[in-house]
């Protein structure tokens, strides 16, 4: 298992040390959306798409060479609240 290109788990064992943990913390923080205070209110919030930040996770099952892409969705309270205002 790797995240952000860095191995976290290999051959049944964690491949973490304090440097790897610090790197993973920074990697996850970089994918986080800015807080309300950090957003540009002059733009009326987020333009769409609001960002291209992502967390890449690789899982190698050692069972062939197939691959897949999985996309997640933001279902935070804020996202749902904003999108409830759209009517068709």
Protein Blocks (a to p, Z undefined) as FASTA:
>chain_A
ZZehiafbgghiacbdfklmmmmmmmmmmmpccdfklpcfknopaaddfbfcdcddddde
hnajbdcddddddfbfklmmmmmmpcZZ
